[in-house]
Amino acid sequence: MNTKIVTDTTERKKLKRTARKKAAPKAKRAAGVARGSEKKKIRHQAQGQRKR
């Protein structure tokens, strides 16, 4: 939802909350997908190589 045109912060919050309630629920993350601190760390990255 684009609320940049609304200058009043409380009004913007109300709009965003209603939009969030109307939006379809997000799908759960797949079981095999690591996120954040769970991700496999890399010791030293060679230049020009993919990290993971």
Buried (B, 14 or more C-beta within 10 A) or exposed (E): EEBEEBEEEEEBEEBEEEEEEEEEEEEEEEEEEEEEEEEEEEEEEEEEEEEE
